[in-house]
Amino acid sequence: MKPKKIFVLLPDGVGLRNFAFSNFYELGKAKDFEITYWNKTLFDLKDLNYSEVKVASGNNHFLTDILKNARKHIELNLNIKKSNSEVYNTYRFPFVYSTIKNALRSFLTRLLIFFFSSNRGLKLIRSFIKKIESKTSYFDACVDQLRQEKPDFVFCTNQRPVLGIAPILAAQSLNIPTATFIFSWDNLPKATMVIETDYYFVWSDHMKNELLHYYPYIKKEQIVVTGTPQFESHYDANIIQSKEIFFEIYQLDLTKKYICFSGDDITTSPNDPVYLEDAAKAVRQLNQEGNNIGIVFRRCPVDVSNRFDTVLKMYSDVITPIQPKWQKIGSSWNTILPTKEDMSLLANTIYHTEFVINLGSSMVFDYVIFKKPCIYINYDVNDCFIKKWTVKKIYNYIHFQSMPSKEAVLWCRQSNDLKQLFEKILNKEVSNVGEADKWFEKITCQPANLASDRIWKSINSII
């Protein structure tokens, strides 16, 4: 029997980590699928000896981005009305008026929101996006590619990018079944759905229920629970380096125990440099009392700012930065793409550190796989870099309501608590691992290392 041909659509670099740098490709080949990456990124997958077809050159309709933004705001308005919760307002981005073009775009977006902010209006906006995208030369070029390549299935790695709309519509126009993967655990409450497919692959039953709640036009039969390949590399013992090798490569002290400070982007945590300094002060105090502790600083991969430079210089005796192995291919932030090497680096960083401290990131799940604790920073600072910013904004986000209990992480509610908290964790007096395990089991389908296998089985079942 001829192998089924699968087109894996990469509308941007977000899907590379899950579907190009995991064992997803090798597993699919072993199951006798013919896999081709339909690649819109600047990353050349031929370097990995993968079959790829570059997505046809072309652009979205000039109105699509305006309609997409209007759709997001309308969905958030409807979510507020449905839930009677203002938290959805925190997912909005401010309108921009810095140029005539931006001002016009913002004006048109607000006009659409005003006139179409209803379920019926949302349906019209969704239909109009499809209609105008189906009339672009970009859509026509995608149809031509699909007619030539004749895939049996198109799998989109991310539900968010507008550049993925035309390729999916092109496949649907040719009656090729399509699916999209919901990329992140926090995406659905944020109204990030742009791409509409025949099937939706999600992390968990929890995410399935979210999808049905926020997008009632999607039917249960269209949703497939698979888990995410995001964590699979953590289960590969072959990528773990010895302590001696890892410490030598990154100039760490073999006599020290290390804490990982995991940075956020500047929007999520504008005060990260202050939090890093607070952690460094606590470690210095502990070292003065006879301990031997260091901090490994892993910054957010897309944060290329110099905002940590002063702290790193002042506390060079305590902090060792280990730069994520992401690759900057283009000029904008979204062309900073992950690499396969970084997946190994992340796993080794977790393996060789005692615990992680950050502000509200999914690193809690990365660390719990290795049975290691996580601290969530939960205090404000006096001189905030962004006026009126508060940690309350972050922890009010809907995805944190999925915690089975507040003990799923260790909370640091003031900087003075860091020293004692670090000490208790290192002495095995406190841990969140048990409750974090329950959270992880809720957030993603278990066993977590079999997500790619479940995705391929589901694709096979569909076609």
C-alpha positions as a LaTeX table, in Angstrom:
\begin{tabular}{lrrr}
\hline
Residue & $x$ (\AA) & $y$ (\AA) & $z$ (\AA) \\
\hline
Met1 & 0.00 & 0.00 & 0.00 \\
Lys2 & 1.25 & 3.47 & $-0.90$ \\
Pro3 & 2.27 & 5.51 & 2.20 \\
Lys4 & $-0.11$ & 8.30 & 3.19 \\
Lys5 & 1.37 & 11.71 & 2.43 \\
Ile6 & 1.18 & 14.22 & 5.28 \\
Phe7 & 1.84 & 17.93 & 4.86 \\
Val8 & 3.01 & 19.46 & 8.17 \\
Leu9 & 2.28 & 23.16 & 7.82 \\
Leu10 & 4.70 & 25.51 & 9.59 \\
Pro11 & 3.14 & 28.97 & 9.19 \\
Asp12 & 5.72 & 30.39 & 11.60 \\
Gly13 & 8.62 & 29.21 & 13.77 \\
Val14 & 6.48 & 28.38 & 16.79 \\
Gly15 & 5.88 & 24.80 & 15.66 \\
Leu16 & 9.53 & 23.93 & 15.01 \\
Arg17 & 10.25 & 22.79 & 18.55 \\
Asn18 & 7.25 & 20.48 & 18.76 \\
Phe19 & 7.17 & 19.06 & 15.25 \\
Ala20 & 10.63 & 19.38 & 13.70 \\
Phe21 & 13.05 & 19.10 & 16.64 \\
Ser22 & 11.23 & 16.39 & 18.60 \\
Asn23 & 11.00 & 12.73 & 17.58 \\
Phe24 & 7.74 & 13.53 & 15.74 \\
Tyr25 & 9.24 & 13.14 & 12.25 \\
Glu26 & 11.15 & 9.91 & 12.96 \\
Leu27 & 8.11 & 8.37 & 14.62 \\
Gly28 & 5.89 & 9.24 & 11.65 \\
Lys29 & 8.40 & 7.76 & 9.21 \\
Ala30 & 8.53 & 4.59 & 11.30 \\
Lys31 & 4.75 & 4.37 & 10.97 \\
Asp32 & 5.17 & 4.49 & 7.17 \\
Phe33 & 3.90 & 8.02 & 6.58 \\
Glu34 & 5.38 & 10.13 & 3.82 \\
Ile35 & 6.05 & 13.43 & 5.62 \\
Thr36 & 6.67 & 16.78 & 3.97 \\
Tyr37 & 7.02 & 20.03 & 5.88 \\
Trp38 & 5.05 & 22.80 & 4.19 \\
Asn39 & 7.37 & 25.46 & 5.44 \\
Lys40 & 6.65 & 29.20 & 5.70 \\
Thr41 & 9.56 & 29.85 & 8.10 \\
Leu42 & 13.03 & 31.07 & 7.21 \\
Phe43 & 14.50 & 27.92 & 8.76 \\
Asp44 & 15.82 & 25.43 & 6.19 \\
Leu45 & 14.63 & 21.97 & 7.21 \\
Lys46 & 16.70 & 20.33 & 4.49 \\
Asp47 & 19.62 & 20.82 & 6.88 \\
Leu48 & 17.92 & 18.15 & 9.02 \\
Asn49 & 17.46 & 15.90 & 5.97 \\
Tyr50 & 13.70 & 16.45 & 6.10 \\
Ser51 & 11.55 & 16.68 & 3.00 \\
Glu52 & 10.15 & 20.19 & 2.68 \\
Val53 & 8.18 & 22.36 & 0.30 \\
Lys54 & 8.35 & 26.09 & 0.88 \\
Val55 & 4.87 & 27.56 & 1.18 \\
Ala56 & 4.08 & 29.63 & $-1.89$ \\
Ser57 & 5.16 & 33.24 & $-1.70$ \\
Gly58 & 2.32 & 35.65 & $-1.16$ \\
Asn59 & 0.56 & 37.81 & 1.36 \\
Asn60 & $-2.71$ & 37.92 & 3.20 \\
His61 & $-5.47$ & 40.23 & 2.06 \\
Phe62 & $-4.78$ & 43.74 & 3.35 \\
Leu63 & $-7.93$ & 43.62 & 5.50 \\
Thr64 & $-7.23$ & 40.25 & 7.12 \\
Asp65 & $-5.05$ & 41.51 & 9.95 \\
Ile66 & $-7.61$ & 44.20 & 10.81 \\
Leu67 & $-10.38$ & 41.61 & 10.83 \\
Lys68 & $-8.27$ & 39.22 & 12.91 \\
Asn69 & $-7.71$ & 41.89 & 15.57 \\
Ala70 & $-11.39$ & 42.80 & 15.55 \\
Arg71 & $-12.26$ & 39.13 & 15.93 \\
Lys72 & $-10.01$ & 38.86 & 18.99 \\
His73 & $-11.63$ & 41.84 & 20.70 \\
Ile74 & $-15.14$ & 40.63 & 19.86 \\
Glu75 & $-14.37$ & 37.18 & 21.28 \\
Leu76 & $-13.03$ & 38.79 & 24.46 \\
Asn77 & $-16.17$ & 40.96 & 24.72 \\
Leu78 & $-18.34$ & 37.85 & 24.40 \\
Asn79 & $-16.24$ & 36.00 & 26.97 \\
Ile80 & $-16.72$ & 38.86 & 29.43 \\
Lys81 & $-20.46$ & 38.78 & 28.84 \\
Lys82 & $-20.60$ & 34.99 & 29.18 \\
Ser83 & $-18.48$ & 34.79 & 32.34 \\
Asn84 & $-19.17$ & 38.19 & 33.91 \\
Ser85 & $-15.40$ & 38.49 & 34.43 \\
Glu86 & $-13.27$ & 41.48 & 33.45 \\
Val87 & $-10.09$ & 39.39 & 33.43 \\
Tyr88 & $-10.45$ & 38.95 & 29.67 \\
Asn89 & $-9.66$ & 42.65 & 29.23 \\
Thr90 & $-6.09$ & 41.90 & 30.29 \\
Tyr91 & $-5.59$ & 39.90 & 27.10 \\
Arg92 & $-6.04$ & 42.97 & 24.91 \\
Phe93 & $-3.19$ & 44.82 & 23.26 \\
Pro94 & $-3.44$ & 48.63 & 23.11 \\
Phe95 & $-4.39$ & 50.25 & 19.82 \\
Val96 & $-1.53$ & 52.04 & 18.07 \\
Tyr97 & $-1.79$ & 55.53 & 16.60 \\
Ser98 & 1.90 & 56.35 & 16.05 \\
Thr99 & 1.57 & 56.69 & 12.24 \\
Ile100 & $-1.27$ & 57.52 & 9.85 \\
Lys101 & $-1.34$ & 53.89 & 8.71 \\
Asn102 & $-1.50$ & 52.55 & 12.27 \\
Ala103 & $-4.13$ & 55.10 & 13.23 \\
Leu104 & $-6.30$ & 54.10 & 10.26 \\
Arg105 & $-5.93$ & 50.40 & 11.09 \\
Ser106 & $-6.88$ & 51.05 & 14.71 \\
Phe107 & $-9.87$ & 53.17 & 13.67 \\
Leu108 & $-11.18$ & 50.48 & 11.30 \\
Thr109 & $-10.65$ & 47.77 & 13.92 \\
Arg110 & $-12.59$ & 49.71 & 16.55 \\
Leu111 & $-15.35$ & 50.40 & 14.04 \\
Leu112 & $-15.71$ & 46.67 & 13.32 \\
Ile113 & $-15.74$ & 45.88 & 17.04 \\
Phe114 & $-18.48$ & 48.45 & 17.63 \\
Phe115 & $-20.78$ & 47.13 & 14.88 \\
Phe116 & $-20.05$ & 43.38 & 15.09 \\
Ser117 & $-19.67$ & 42.67 & 18.82 \\
Ser118 & $-22.21$ & 39.86 & 18.99 \\
Asn119 & $-22.34$ & 36.14 & 18.20 \\
Arg120 & $-23.91$ & 36.92 & 14.84 \\
Gly121 & $-21.33$ & 39.63 & 14.18 \\
Leu122 & $-18.48$ & 37.29 & 15.07 \\
Lys123 & $-19.82$ & 34.72 & 12.61 \\
Leu124 & $-19.86$ & 37.37 & 9.87 \\
Ile125 & $-16.28$ & 38.43 & 10.66 \\
Arg126 & $-15.09$ & 34.82 & 10.52 \\
Ser127 & $-16.87$ & 34.26 & 7.21 \\
Phe128 & $-15.51$ & 37.48 & 5.73 \\
Ile129 & $-11.92$ & 36.52 & 6.62 \\
Lys130 & $-12.35$ & 33.24 & 4.76 \\
Lys131 & $-14.00$ & 34.94 & 1.82 \\
Ile132 & $-11.31$ & 37.56 & 1.24 \\
Glu133 & $-8.42$ & 35.14 & 1.89 \\
Ser134 & $-9.90$ & 32.76 & $-0.73$ \\
Lys135 & $-9.64$ & 35.51 & $-3.33$ \\
Thr136 & $-5.91$ & 36.21 & $-2.89$ \\
Ser137 & $-3.14$ & 35.15 & $-5.24$ \\
Tyr138 & $-1.54$ & 33.58 & $-2.14$ \\
Phe139 & $-4.54$ & 31.23 & $-1.83$ \\
Asp140 & $-4.38$ & 30.37 & $-5.56$ \\
Ala141 & $-0.66$ & 29.57 & $-5.29$ \\
Cys142 & $-1.33$ & 27.27 & $-2.31$ \\
Val143 & $-4.05$ & 25.46 & $-4.27$ \\
Asp144 & $-1.59$ & 24.93 & $-7.13$ \\
Gln145 & 1.00 & 23.51 & $-4.74$ \\
Leu146 & $-1.50$ & 21.11 & $-3.19$ \\
Arg147 & $-2.72$ & 19.94 & $-6.59$ \\
Gln148 & 0.85 & 19.18 & $-7.54$ \\
Glu149 & 1.87 & 17.52 & $-4.26$ \\
Lys150 & $-1.43$ & 15.70 & $-3.55$ \\
Pro151 & $-1.16$ & 15.27 & 0.25 \\
Asp152 & $-3.69$ & 13.10 & 2.07 \\
Phe153 & $-3.74$ & 15.36 & 5.14 \\
Val154 & $-2.61$ & 18.86 & 6.14 \\
Phe155 & $-1.59$ & 19.31 & 9.77 \\
Cys156 & $-1.03$ & 22.90 & 10.94 \\
Thr157 & 1.33 & 23.24 & 13.90 \\
Asn158 & $-0.16$ & 26.40 & 15.37 \\
Gln159 & $-3.64$ & 27.95 & 15.41 \\
Arg160 & $-2.51$ & 31.60 & 15.66 \\
Pro161 & $-0.78$ & 32.94 & 12.49 \\
Val162 & $-2.80$ & 34.65 & 9.74 \\
Leu163 & $-0.30$ & 33.31 & 7.20 \\
Gly164 & $-1.76$ & 29.86 & 7.85 \\
Ile165 & $-5.31$ & 30.79 & 6.85 \\
Ala166 & $-4.91$ & 30.63 & 3.06 \\
Pro167 & $-3.01$ & 27.29 & 3.01 \\
Ile168 & $-5.70$ & 25.66 & 5.17 \\
Leu169 & $-8.53$ & 27.13 & 3.07 \\
Ala170 & $-6.73$ & 25.90 & $-0.04$ \\
Ala171 & $-6.62$ & 22.35 & 1.37 \\
Gln172 & $-10.30$ & 22.49 & 2.34 \\
Ser173 & $-11.23$ & 23.69 & $-1.16$ \\
Leu174 & $-9.67$ & 20.48 & $-2.49$ \\
Asn175 & $-11.40$ & 18.30 & 0.14 \\
Ile176 & $-8.10$ & 17.47 & 1.85 \\
Pro177 & $-8.75$ & 16.90 & 5.59 \\
Thr178 & $-7.07$ & 19.42 & 7.88 \\
Ala179 & $-6.19$ & 19.74 & 11.55 \\
Thr180 & $-4.47$ & 22.31 & 13.73 \\
Phe181 & $-2.61$ & 21.92 & 16.99 \\
Ile182 & $-3.44$ & 24.26 & 19.87 \\
Phe183 & 0.05 & 25.39 & 20.64 \\
Ser184 & 0.12 & 26.49 & 24.28 \\
Trp185 & $-1.68$ & 25.82 & 27.57 \\
Asp186 & $-2.79$ & 29.47 & 27.89 \\
Asn187 & $-3.90$ & 30.15 & 24.29 \\
Leu188 & $-7.64$ & 29.51 & 24.30 \\
Pro189 & $-8.81$ & 32.07 & 26.92 \\
Lys190 & $-6.73$ & 34.70 & 25.10 \\
Ala191 & $-8.84$ & 34.47 & 21.92 \\
Thr192 & $-5.93$ & 33.41 & 19.73 \\
Met193 & $-7.85$ & 31.20 & 17.29 \\
Val194 & $-7.26$ & 32.32 & 13.72 \\
Ile195 & $-7.04$ & 29.07 & 11.76 \\
Glu196 & $-10.20$ & 26.97 & 11.46 \\
Thr197 & $-9.74$ & 23.33 & 10.49 \\
Asp198 & $-11.68$ & 20.07 & 10.32 \\
Tyr199 & $-10.01$ & 18.76 & 13.48 \\
Tyr200 & $-8.34$ & 20.29 & 16.54 \\
Phe201 & $-5.56$ & 18.51 & 18.44 \\
Val202 & $-5.35$ & 19.55 & 22.09 \\
Trp203 & $-3.20$ & 18.83 & 25.14 \\
Ser204 & $-5.84$ & 17.42 & 27.50 \\
Asp205 & $-9.49$ & 16.92 & 28.40 \\
His206 & $-9.20$ & 20.23 & 30.24 \\
Met207 & $-8.20$ & 21.98 & 27.00 \\
Lys208 & $-10.93$ & 20.13 & 25.11 \\
Asn209 & $-13.51$ & 21.59 & 27.50 \\
Glu210 & $-11.97$ & 25.04 & 27.06 \\
Leu211 & $-12.22$ & 24.71 & 23.28 \\
Leu212 & $-15.90$ & 23.76 & 23.50 \\
His213 & $-16.55$ & 26.64 & 25.90 \\
Tyr214 & $-14.83$ & 29.39 & 23.92 \\
Tyr215 & $-15.68$ & 28.13 & 20.42 \\
Pro216 & $-19.18$ & 26.60 & 20.57 \\
Tyr217 & $-19.26$ & 26.17 & 16.78 \\
Ile218 & $-16.64$ & 23.41 & 17.18 \\
Lys219 & $-18.14$ & 19.97 & 17.80 \\
Lys220 & $-16.84$ & 17.33 & 20.21 \\
Glu221 & $-16.13$ & 14.95 & 17.32 \\
Gln222 & $-13.67$ & 17.46 & 15.86 \\
Ile223 & $-11.46$ & 17.54 & 18.97 \\
Val224 & $-8.67$ & 15.02 & 19.50 \\
Val225 & $-6.83$ & 14.80 & 22.84 \\
Thr226 & $-3.17$ & 13.95 & 22.20 \\
Gly227 & $-0.93$ & 15.81 & 24.63 \\
Thr228 & 1.95 & 17.96 & 23.38 \\
Pro229 & 5.41 & 16.98 & 22.06 \\
Gln230 & 6.76 & 19.99 & 23.98 \\
Phe231 & 7.96 & 17.88 & 26.91 \\
Glu232 & 9.01 & 14.69 & 25.16 \\
Ser233 & 12.73 & 15.45 & 25.03 \\
His234 & 12.84 & 15.56 & 28.84 \\
Tyr235 & 12.24 & 11.82 & 28.89 \\
Asp236 & 15.25 & 11.06 & 26.67 \\
Ala237 & 18.07 & 9.99 & 28.99 \\
Asn238 & 20.48 & 9.92 & 26.04 \\
Ile239 & 20.67 & 13.72 & 25.83 \\
Ile240 & 21.67 & 14.20 & 29.47 \\
Gln241 & 25.35 & 15.08 & 29.88 \\
Ser242 & 27.42 & 14.17 & 32.90 \\
Lys243 & 27.78 & 16.83 & 35.56 \\
Glu244 & 31.49 & 17.15 & 34.79 \\
Ile245 & 30.91 & 17.80 & 31.08 \\
Phe246 & 27.98 & 20.19 & 31.55 \\
Phe247 & 29.74 & 22.17 & 34.26 \\
Glu248 & 32.92 & 22.42 & 32.19 \\
Ile249 & 31.09 & 23.65 & 29.07 \\
Tyr250 & 29.25 & 26.42 & 30.94 \\
Gln251 & 32.04 & 27.22 & 33.43 \\
Leu252 & 30.08 & 26.19 & 36.51 \\
Asp253 & 31.64 & 25.29 & 39.84 \\
Leu254 & 31.48 & 21.56 & 40.59 \\
Thr255 & 31.35 & 22.26 & 44.32 \\
Lys256 & 28.22 & 24.44 & 44.07 \\
Lys257 & 24.54 & 23.66 & 44.02 \\
Tyr258 & 22.72 & 25.73 & 41.40 \\
Ile259 & 19.30 & 27.33 & 41.28 \\
Cys260 & 17.75 & 28.17 & 37.90 \\
Phe261 & 16.26 & 31.63 & 37.45 \\
Ser262 & 14.08 & 31.38 & 34.34 \\
Gly263 & 13.41 & 34.76 & 32.76 \\
Asp264 & 10.19 & 35.98 & 31.17 \\
Asp265 & 9.72 & 38.37 & 28.28 \\
Ile266 & 9.61 & 42.07 & 29.12 \\
Thr267 & 5.81 & 42.30 & 28.72 \\
Thr268 & 5.07 & 39.41 & 31.07 \\
Ser269 & 7.61 & 40.42 & 33.71 \\
Pro270 & 9.03 & 43.92 & 33.29 \\
Asn271 & 10.61 & 43.68 & 36.76 \\
Asp272 & 12.60 & 40.51 & 36.08 \\
Pro273 & 15.98 & 42.26 & 36.65 \\
Val274 & 14.81 & 43.23 & 40.14 \\
Tyr275 & 13.63 & 39.70 & 40.87 \\
Leu276 & 16.95 & 38.29 & 39.65 \\
Glu277 & 18.82 & 40.69 & 41.91 \\
Asp278 & 16.62 & 39.74 & 44.87 \\
Ala279 & 17.43 & 36.06 & 44.25 \\
Ala280 & 21.15 & 36.88 & 43.99 \\
Lys281 & 21.06 & 38.80 & 47.29 \\
Ala282 & 19.42 & 35.82 & 49.00 \\
Val283 & 22.08 & 33.45 & 47.62 \\
Arg284 & 24.88 & 35.78 & 48.76 \\
Gln285 & 23.44 & 35.80 & 52.27 \\
Leu286 & 23.23 & 32.00 & 52.29 \\
Asn287 & 26.82 & 31.73 & 51.06 \\
Gln288 & 28.00 & 34.07 & 53.81 \\
Glu289 & 26.49 & 31.58 & 56.25 \\
Gly290 & 28.62 & 28.75 & 54.89 \\
Asn291 & 26.57 & 27.52 & 51.91 \\
Asn292 & 27.93 & 27.17 & 48.40 \\
Ile293 & 25.14 & 28.09 & 45.97 \\
Gly294 & 25.00 & 29.66 & 42.53 \\
Ile295 & 22.31 & 30.82 & 40.11 \\
Val296 & 22.03 & 29.72 & 36.49 \\
Phe297 & 20.21 & 32.45 & 34.60 \\
Arg298 & 18.28 & 31.28 & 31.53 \\
Arg299 & 16.70 & 34.30 & 29.88 \\
Cys300 & 13.54 & 34.19 & 27.79 \\
Pro301 & 14.83 & 33.19 & 24.32 \\
Val302 & 13.14 & 36.11 & 22.53 \\
Asp303 & 14.34 & 38.69 & 25.09 \\
Val304 & 17.44 & 40.18 & 23.47 \\
Ser305 & 17.37 & 43.34 & 25.62 \\
Asn306 & 20.24 & 44.55 & 27.79 \\
Arg307 & 18.01 & 44.98 & 30.84 \\
Phe308 & 19.86 & 42.30 & 32.87 \\
Asp309 & 23.38 & 43.57 & 32.15 \\
Thr310 & 23.79 & 45.60 & 35.34 \\
Val311 & 22.60 & 42.81 & 37.63 \\
Leu312 & 24.73 & 40.19 & 35.88 \\
Lys313 & 27.81 & 42.39 & 36.29 \\
Met314 & 27.11 & 43.26 & 39.95 \\
Tyr315 & 26.48 & 39.62 & 40.92 \\
Ser316 & 28.94 & 37.81 & 38.67 \\
Asp317 & 30.17 & 35.89 & 41.72 \\
Val318 & 26.70 & 34.38 & 42.09 \\
Ile319 & 25.01 & 34.37 & 38.66 \\
Thr320 & 26.13 & 32.43 & 35.59 \\
Pro321 & 24.09 & 33.19 & 32.46 \\
Ile322 & 23.49 & 30.31 & 30.05 \\
Gln323 & 22.16 & 31.69 & 26.80 \\
Pro324 & 19.32 & 29.70 & 25.15 \\
Lys325 & 20.39 & 28.24 & 21.81 \\
Trp326 & 17.86 & 30.02 & 19.64 \\
Gln327 & 18.74 & 31.36 & 16.21 \\
Lys328 & 17.99 & 34.87 & 14.93 \\
Ile329 & 17.20 & 34.49 & 11.23 \\
Gly330 & 15.32 & 37.73 & 10.48 \\
Ser331 & 15.04 & 41.23 & 11.90 \\
Ser332 & 11.92 & 40.94 & 14.07 \\
Trp333 & 11.43 & 39.13 & 17.40 \\
Asn334 & 9.29 & 36.39 & 15.82 \\
Thr335 & 12.19 & 35.34 & 13.58 \\
Ile336 & 14.20 & 34.26 & 16.63 \\
Leu337 & 13.65 & 30.53 & 16.25 \\
Pro338 & 14.37 & 27.54 & 18.50 \\
Thr339 & 16.99 & 24.96 & 17.63 \\
Lys340 & 17.23 & 21.25 & 18.35 \\
Glu341 & 20.34 & 21.93 & 20.44 \\
Asp342 & 18.34 & 24.11 & 22.82 \\
Met343 & 16.03 & 21.24 & 23.72 \\
Ser344 & 19.05 & 19.34 & 24.99 \\
Leu345 & 20.37 & 22.44 & 26.75 \\
Leu346 & 17.05 & 22.99 & 28.53 \\
Ala347 & 16.86 & 19.37 & 29.69 \\
Asn348 & 20.44 & 19.51 & 30.99 \\
Thr349 & 19.86 & 22.83 & 32.72 \\
Ile350 & 16.91 & 21.31 & 34.58 \\
Tyr351 & 18.80 & 18.10 & 35.37 \\
His352 & 21.81 & 19.94 & 36.82 \\
Thr353 & 19.93 & 22.55 & 38.88 \\
Glu354 & 18.05 & 22.01 & 42.14 \\
Phe355 & 14.87 & 23.96 & 41.41 \\
Val356 & 13.53 & 26.85 & 39.34 \\
Ile357 & 12.25 & 30.30 & 40.22 \\
Asn358 & 10.21 & 32.42 & 37.81 \\
Leu359 & 7.07 & 34.45 & 37.38 \\
Gly360 & 4.19 & 32.24 & 36.31 \\
Ser361 & 5.72 & 30.26 & 33.44 \\
Ser362 & 5.14 & 26.68 & 32.31 \\
Met363 & 8.65 & 25.81 & 33.55 \\
Val364 & 6.84 & 24.37 & 36.56 \\
Phe365 & 5.92 & 21.44 & 34.28 \\
Asp366 & 9.42 & 21.06 & 32.83 \\
Tyr367 & 10.83 & 20.81 & 36.35 \\
Val368 & 8.18 & 18.50 & 37.76 \\
Ile369 & 9.05 & 15.94 & 35.06 \\
Phe370 & 12.45 & 15.79 & 36.79 \\
Lys371 & 10.71 & 15.76 & 40.21 \\
Lys372 & 12.13 & 19.18 & 41.08 \\
Pro373 & 10.39 & 22.13 & 42.79 \\
Cys374 & 9.30 & 25.46 & 41.35 \\
Ile375 & 8.91 & 28.85 & 43.00 \\
Tyr376 & 6.50 & 31.40 & 41.57 \\
Ile377 & 7.41 & 35.02 & 42.33 \\
Asn378 & 4.31 & 36.76 & 43.64 \\
Tyr379 & 5.25 & 40.24 & 44.85 \\
Asp380 & 5.46 & 43.71 & 43.36 \\
Val381 & 8.44 & 46.03 & 43.52 \\
Asn382 & 8.46 & 49.70 & 44.49 \\
Asp383 & 9.95 & 51.16 & 41.33 \\
Cys384 & 8.05 & 49.31 & 38.62 \\
Phe385 & 9.40 & 49.63 & 35.09 \\
Ile386 & 5.86 & 49.82 & 33.71 \\
Lys387 & 3.38 & 52.12 & 35.44 \\
Lys388 & 0.58 & 50.33 & 37.30 \\
Trp389 & 1.94 & 46.88 & 36.38 \\
Thr390 & 1.30 & 44.23 & 39.04 \\
Val391 & 1.88 & 40.51 & 39.48 \\
Lys392 & $-1.86$ & 40.23 & 40.17 \\
Lys393 & $-2.43$ & 40.74 & 36.45 \\
Ile394 & $-0.41$ & 37.60 & 35.67 \\
Tyr395 & $-1.89$ & 35.31 & 38.30 \\
Asn396 & $-5.44$ & 36.40 & 37.48 \\
Tyr397 & $-5.06$ & 34.88 & 34.03 \\
Ile398 & $-7.57$ & 32.12 & 33.34 \\
His399 & $-5.01$ & 29.34 & 32.81 \\
Phe400 & $-3.90$ & 29.54 & 36.45 \\
Gln401 & $-7.41$ & 28.52 & 37.49 \\
Ser402 & $-6.47$ & 25.04 & 36.30 \\
Met403 & $-4.31$ & 24.53 & 39.41 \\
Pro404 & $-5.75$ & 21.65 & 41.43 \\
Ser405 & $-4.52$ & 23.48 & 44.54 \\
Lys406 & $-2.45$ & 26.55 & 45.39 \\
Glu407 & 0.27 & 24.18 & 46.61 \\
Ala408 & 1.05 & 23.25 & 43.00 \\
Val409 & 3.89 & 25.78 & 43.25 \\
Leu410 & 5.87 & 27.33 & 46.09 \\
Trp411 & 4.85 & 30.98 & 46.41 \\
Cys412 & 7.27 & 33.76 & 47.26 \\
Arg413 & 5.15 & 36.72 & 48.39 \\
Gln414 & 7.95 & 39.07 & 49.41 \\
Ser415 & 11.64 & 39.37 & 48.61 \\
Asn416 & 12.66 & 38.83 & 52.25 \\
Asp417 & 11.23 & 35.30 & 52.05 \\
Leu418 & 13.62 & 34.16 & 49.32 \\
Lys419 & 16.56 & 33.27 & 51.58 \\
Gln420 & 14.49 & 31.08 & 53.89 \\
Leu421 & 12.58 & 29.50 & 50.99 \\
Phe422 & 15.79 & 28.63 & 49.12 \\
Glu423 & 17.22 & 27.11 & 52.30 \\
Lys424 & 14.13 & 25.00 & 52.99 \\
Ile425 & 14.02 & 23.63 & 49.44 \\
Leu426 & 17.71 & 22.74 & 49.45 \\
Asn427 & 17.28 & 21.01 & 52.82 \\
Lys428 & 14.27 & 19.05 & 51.46 \\
Glu429 & 11.96 & 20.64 & 54.03 \\
Val430 & 9.41 & 21.90 & 51.48 \\
Ser431 & 8.38 & 20.84 & 47.99 \\
Asn432 & 5.52 & 21.34 & 45.55 \\
Val433 & 6.29 & 18.28 & 43.41 \\
Gly434 & 3.33 & 16.17 & 44.52 \\
Glu435 & 0.72 & 18.83 & 43.75 \\
Ala436 & 2.57 & 19.96 & 40.62 \\
Asp437 & 2.35 & 16.38 & 39.34 \\
Lys438 & $-1.44$ & 16.55 & 39.68 \\
Trp439 & $-1.46$ & 19.86 & 37.80 \\
Phe440 & 0.71 & 18.44 & 35.04 \\
Glu441 & $-1.59$ & 15.42 & 34.70 \\
Lys442 & $-4.53$ & 17.79 & 34.28 \\
Ile443 & $-2.79$ & 20.07 & 31.79 \\
Thr444 & $-1.50$ & 17.44 & 29.37 \\
Cys445 & $-2.46$ & 13.89 & 28.42 \\
Gln446 & $-0.40$ & 11.20 & 30.13 \\
Pro447 & 2.03 & 9.57 & 29.61 \\
Ala448 & 3.44 & 12.91 & 28.44 \\
Asn449 & 6.24 & 11.28 & 26.45 \\
Leu450 & 3.80 & 9.58 & 24.05 \\
Ala451 & 2.17 & 12.69 & 22.58 \\
Ser452 & 3.73 & 12.33 & 19.11 \\
Asp453 & 2.63 & 8.70 & 18.97 \\
Arg454 & $-0.96$ & 9.70 & 19.83 \\
Ile455 & $-0.89$ & 12.46 & 17.17 \\
Trp456 & 0.21 & 10.01 & 14.45 \\
Lys457 & $-2.39$ & 7.43 & 15.51 \\
Ser458 & $-5.06$ & 10.12 & 15.37 \\
Ile459 & $-3.97$ & 11.29 & 11.91 \\
Asn460 & $-4.03$ & 7.69 & 10.70 \\
Ser461 & $-7.51$ & 7.23 & 12.14 \\
Ile462 & $-8.80$ & 10.37 & 10.43 \\
Ile463 & $-7.50$ & 9.55 & 6.96 \\
\hline
\end{tabular}
